[in-house]
Amino acid sequence: MDLNTPTIDQDPKHELTNRFENLLKIYTSPRLELIESDSICLKTAIELYNKSNKTDLDLENYVRLA
């Protein structure tokens, strides 16, 4: 998964970015474990989200950081 995907989204509706953010949210599932990533931001975002209260704001912060 290319974490820079939203940077190429030129659609005014930002459909690619929205789909990408929905994909990122899958990684917050307690049934999944991230095995490896070269993205420190993604690793940190998942770690912070897992330690959070998992509110909508926590999820929004996770997506921004990831």
Backbone as CSV, one residue per row, in Angstrom:
resi,resn,N_x,N_y,N_z,CA_x,CA_y,CA_z,C_x,C_y,C_z
1,MET,0.849,-1.162,0.000,0.000,0.000,0.000,0.898,1.228,0.000
2,ASP,0.648,2.116,-0.902,1.430,3.338,-1.001,0.770,4.429,-0.159
3,LEU,1.439,4.832,0.900,0.871,5.821,1.814,0.819,7.221,1.220
4,ASN,1.378,7.402,0.047,1.319,8.703,-0.622,0.160,8.791,-1.609
5,THR,-0.683,7.800,-1.634,-1.799,7.767,-2.578,-2.637,9.042,-2.559
6,PRO,-3.003,9.568,-1.408,-3.837,10.783,-1.423,-3.182,11.979,-2.118
7,THR,-1.874,11.980,-2.215,-1.199,13.120,-2.835,-1.402,13.169,-4.342
8,ILE,-1.836,12.068,-4.960,-2.053,12.062,-6.404,-3.521,12.248,-6.767
9,ASP,-4.375,12.377,-5.783,-5.815,12.499,-6.016,-6.139,13.898,-6.538
10,GLN,-6.520,13.972,-7.798,-6.836,15.263,-8.406,-8.335,15.441,-8.625
11,ASP,-9.109,14.461,-8.217,-10.560,14.514,-8.359,-11.122,15.514,-7.343
12,PRO,-11.966,16.455,-7.775,-12.543,17.425,-6.835,-13.327,16.768,-5.693
13,LYS,-13.855,15.585,-5.934,-14.615,14.880,-4.894,-13.695,14.095,-3.958
14,HIS,-12.436,13.974,-4.295,-11.435,13.259,-3.490,-11.844,11.808,-3.221
15,GLU,-12.388,11.156,-4.235,-12.825,9.772,-4.068,-11.670,8.823,-3.776
16,LEU,-10.521,9.037,-4.417,-9.366,8.189,-4.152,-8.901,8.358,-2.708
17,THR,-8.869,9.567,-2.244,-8.472,9.831,-0.853,-9.459,9.197,0.112
18,ASN,-10.738,9.303,-0.166,-11.749,8.706,0.709,-11.608,7.189,0.763
19,ARG,-11.380,6.566,-0.394,-11.192,5.101,-0.410,-9.926,4.723,0.351
20,PHE,-8.889,5.521,0.190,-7.634,5.263,0.888,-7.825,5.364,2.404
21,GLU,-8.542,6.381,2.861,-8.786,6.537,4.295,-9.617,5.388,4.837
22,ASN,-10.564,4.903,4.057,-11.341,3.734,4.486,-10.447,2.509,4.601
23,LEU,-9.500,2.369,3.700,-8.547,1.262,3.784,-7.686,1.399,5.037
24,LEU,-7.239,2.606,5.335,-6.446,2.823,6.546,-7.219,2.419,7.803
25,LYS,-8.509,2.684,7.813,-9.324,2.367,8.989,-9.388,0.872,9.250
26,ILE,-9.203,0.074,8.227,-9.187,-1.386,8.406,-8.069,-1.792,9.354
27,TYR,-6.953,-1.086,9.303,-5.810,-1.414,10.156,-6.074,-1.173,11.642
28,THR,-7.177,-0.537,11.980,-7.494,-0.321,13.393,-8.249,-1.504,13.996
29,SER,-8.579,-2.487,13.189,-9.304,-3.659,13.682,-8.447,-4.438,14.677
30,PRO,-9.006,-4.802,15.814,-8.240,-5.595,16.785,-7.955,-7.006,16.261
31,ARG,-8.607,-7.387,15.184,-8.399,-8.724,14.617,-7.233,-8.760,13.634
32,LEU,-6.642,-7.606,13.370,-5.510,-7.529,12.447,-4.258,-7.089,13.184
33,GLU,-3.140,-7.538,12.669,-1.855,-7.124,13.224,-0.958,-6.697,12.064
34,LEU,-0.414,-5.509,12.162,0.530,-5.045,11.153,1.848,-5.764,11.396
35,ILE,2.262,-6.551,10.423,3.499,-7.314,10.569,4.714,-6.449,10.286
36,GLU,4.672,-5.697,9.199,5.821,-4.876,8.833,5.374,-3.688,7.999
37,SER,6.058,-2.597,8.196,5.848,-1.394,7.388,7.115,-0.568,7.465
38,ASP,7.431,0.105,6.382,8.574,1.017,6.415,8.131,2.429,6.792
39,SER,6.853,2.567,7.139,6.316,3.873,7.512,6.274,4.019,9.037
40,ILE,7.124,4.884,9.532,7.131,5.170,10.970,5.814,5.832,11.364
41,CYS,5.273,6.662,10.471,4.011,7.342,10.767,2.875,6.342,10.946
42,LEU,2.786,5.346,10.064,1.731,4.342,10.182,1.897,3.529,11.462
43,LYS,3.096,3.114,11.749,3.349,2.344,12.977,2.955,3.150,14.213
44,THR,3.362,4.406,14.252,3.058,5.268,15.387,1.556,5.518,15.488
45,ALA,0.914,5.749,14.350,-0.529,6.009,14.340,-1.296,4.815,14.897
46,ILE,-0.926,3.622,14.482,-1.597,2.415,14.982,-1.351,2.252,16.477
47,GLU,-0.129,2.456,16.894,0.210,2.329,18.314,-0.585,3.318,19.168
48,LEU,-0.649,4.568,18.740,-1.393,5.582,19.494,-2.891,5.291,19.493
49,TYR,-3.407,4.854,18.352,-4.837,4.536,18.282,-5.169,3.366,19.210
50,ASN,-4.318,2.359,19.235,-4.566,1.204,20.099,-4.556,1.570,21.579
51,LYS,-3.821,2.608,21.936,-3.760,3.067,23.324,-4.861,4.074,23.657
52,SER,-5.598,4.495,22.649,-6.603,5.541,22.834,-7.935,4.955,23.302
53,ASN,-8.908,5.854,23.470,-10.271,5.440,23.826,-11.084,5.041,22.600
54,LYS,-10.463,5.182,21.426,-11.065,4.792,20.145,-12.333,5.577,19.825
55,THR,-12.280,6.854,20.096,-13.390,7.742,19.754,-13.270,8.139,18.279
56,ASP,-14.277,8.839,17.791,-14.218,9.340,16.416,-13.034,10.281,16.232
57,LEU,-12.753,11.081,17.238,-11.615,11.993,17.168,-10.303,11.212,17.126
58,ASP,-10.208,10.144,17.914,-9.013,9.297,17.886,-8.812,8.692,16.498
59,LEU,-9.903,8.268,15.871,-9.831,7.690,14.535,-9.410,8.755,13.521
60,GLU,-9.928,9.944,13.654,-9.561,11.048,12.766,-8.072,11.378,12.922
61,ASN,-7.597,11.414,14.152,-6.170,11.686,14.400,-5.301,10.570,13.835
62,TYR,-5.754,9.341,13.954,-5.025,8.195,13.409,-4.856,8.345,11.889
63,VAL,-5.957,8.665,11.212,-5.899,8.797,9.740,-4.964,9.935,9.347
64,ARG,-5.025,11.034,10.054,-4.150,12.174,9.742,-2.678,11.811,9.919
65,LEU,-2.367,11.117,11.000,-0.979,10.760,11.281,-0.466,9.690,10.330
66,ALA,-1.312,8.722,10.051,-0.903,7.620,9.174,-0.635,8.146,7.777
